[in-house]
Amino acid sequence: MNTRRSPSWTLALLLLAAATGAHAQLRLPGAGSGSTLPSLPAPAAPAPAPLASARPAEPVLVDRVVAVVNNEAITIRELDARTRSIEVRVRGQNVQLPPREELQRQVLEKMITDRAAAQAAREAGIRIDDAAIDRAIGRIAQESRISVAQLRQRIEADGLSFAGFRQEVASEMTIGRMRERDIEARVQVSEAEVDALLAEQGAGGSAAAAEYNIAQMLVRVPENAPPEVVERARQRAEAIAREARSGVDFGRLATNLSQSSDAISGGELGMRTVDRLPQMFVQAVEPLSPGEVAPVLRSPAGFHVIKLIDRRNGGLGKLAGAPVRQTRARHILVRVDELNLEAEVVRRLTEIRQRIEGGTVTFQDMARQYSKDGTASSGGDLGWVYPGDTVPEFERAMDELAPGKIAGPVQSPFGFHLIEVLERRTDEASPDRVRAAARNAIRERKAAEAYQEWLAQVRDRAYVDLRLDDR
C-alpha cells in the first residue's frame, strides 16, 4: 500500500460483580444506601467498637455493571466518566444535550459499539503497544500546543480520569488500524465509476460540483431482523420525520432520538462534497431546499431521516484550472506488525536518517533496501504530489519541509516514514490529476460506507446484556 489517501477499581472486582448476576453490585459498609462514591476513599482512622445495640450501617454503592459486551463489562463509573467527557466536549458549542438519563443511554450505546468493534479488531490480530499510545497522546498534546503534563491537568481539571482518556485513545487506535487494514484496503474503484463522476461534473449539472451540509437521524435495524421489527422501526422513523417537518428543532430530535454515533452533535455532518457522502443521501437532498426534510431512507443500518442544512458550489470543479502547489518527494516506509514492533521501527528509521544526513548512505539506496512500499524499486520516488494526494499526517510533515530536507520518522496509518522533499512548483491541475482526485473521492466515500456497515454488523453480532436500569 502506498501513502495515497484511501480516503478504579480493579477489573477483578468488576468482573466479580458481573458474575454474581444481573443485579450484582459492589458495596462497602459505612453510609446510607444508594450513595455512589466518586472514588476510592482514603483509609479512615479506626473507629471505636460499636455498642452491642447499634444497628449495622447500610452499604454504599461503589460500582456496578451496566452492560456486558461479549465477555467484557462496562461499569457505571466508566459510563459516568464518558458522559462527563461528552458534556465537557460539547460545552460552548451551542449544542443542546438531552436530559442526562437519555444522554447516558446514548453514550452507553456508543460505548457498546466501540467495545464490540475493539474486540473484533483484537480478534483479527490488531495490537497497539504502550509506546504507540504514548506517541498518540503526545501528538494530541502537540496539536493543542501544550505538553502532555498540561493535557493531563486539563483532563483531570474537568473531573475526568487520565487513565480513562488513555484507554479511549487506545480503543480508537485499535479500531482505526482495523479500519485501515481490513476495511479500507479492500475498497475497489473502477474506471467506470471514475468516468461516471467526471461525466456528472462535465454535464455541469451539479451533483459532483456541489457541497452539502446534511443532518441525519438513524433508527437502527438489527441485522436479519424479522419483518415486524423492521416495520416498527420504519414507523418510528416516519413519525420522527413528521415531527421534523412540523418545525420541531432537528438537532434536539437527533440528540434525543437518533441511534447514530453523531446524535450528540445534533446529527449534523458538516459541509461535505458529494463524493464524501453516501450516494443515497445525495440523491435524497438534491431536489431539496435548505431546511427541508427528505423522505425516510432505508440502508443496511436502518432508517434515516435526512435534513438539508445548506448547499454550495464546490467539489471536483475546484481542481480544474486552479493553480496548485505540487511537491516532488520521496519516502521510506516501514510498517508496524507482529514482527516489527513500533519502538524497533522508530529506532531503525532514526538510525537510517542519521546515516543519510551523515553522508554515508543515500536516500535511494536505503529506500530500495528497507522501504515496504511500491516505490521502493525507484528509490522511494513519489513523483509530483498534489495537495490531498497523501494522508494528512504525511502531507503536513511534507509541507513543512524545505527542498533538500528530511523529516521523520513520521507516523501515518500505513506505518512510519522518512520523507525527503526534492523540489516544488505551482501548476494547473492536469486531466490526470482531476481523474486521480475523482478516484480518491470515490474511494473515501466507499470506505466510509463500508466502515459504517462493518460497525453495524459487529454491533448486531455481539452478545449484549444491558443492566442500566437494574438497581
GISUL-V958276 format. One line per field, one symbol per residue. phi: phi as a letter, one per 20 degrees, with the letter a starting at -180 (. if undefined). psi: psi as a letter, one per 20 degrees, with the letter a starting at -180 (. if undefined). Layout:
phi->???
psi->???
This chain:
phi->.eeffdk.dffgfffffffepfdfbeccfqbffnfdefbfffgefgeffffgefeffffdfeabedacdlddeddffffffffffffffefneldeffgffffgfffffffffffffffffffenfcdeffffgfffffffffelceffffffffffendeffffffffffffffffffffddffefdceffffgffffffffmfpgfedccdddbccdfcfflffgfffffffffffffffffffofgfffgffedfdefeffemmfenfcfffdcggfffffegeeegoedfgfddcgeqddddceeabbfrmfgfffnefcedceccbcdceebfecfgfffffffffffffffenebdffffffedfdcfegfdmnfemedegnfdfgfffffffeeegnddcpfdecgeqdcdcceeacbdbefegfffffffffffffffffffffffgfffffefecdecfefc
psi->pajqpl.orqhghghgghijrhjpqpqqqirqqippphrpqqpqqpqqpqqhiqqqqqqppgqqpiqpodjqqprhhgggghghgggghipjjkpoqrqhghgggggggghgggghghghghhjjpporhhhgghghhhggghjlrrhghggggghhjjrphghgghgggghgggghggggifhiipppqhhhgggghhgghijhhgijqqqoqqqqpoqpqpkqqhhgghggghgghgghggghiippggggghhhqjqijhhjjjpirpqqhijqphhgghhigiqqpiqprqpqprhhbpppppogrqrqcbhhhhpippqpqpprrrpppqpahinqghhgggghgggghhghijirqggghghhhpkqijghkkjpibppqpihrqggggggghiqqpiqpqrpppriibqqppppgrqrprqprhhggghhgghggggghggghghggggggghiqppopjhiq.
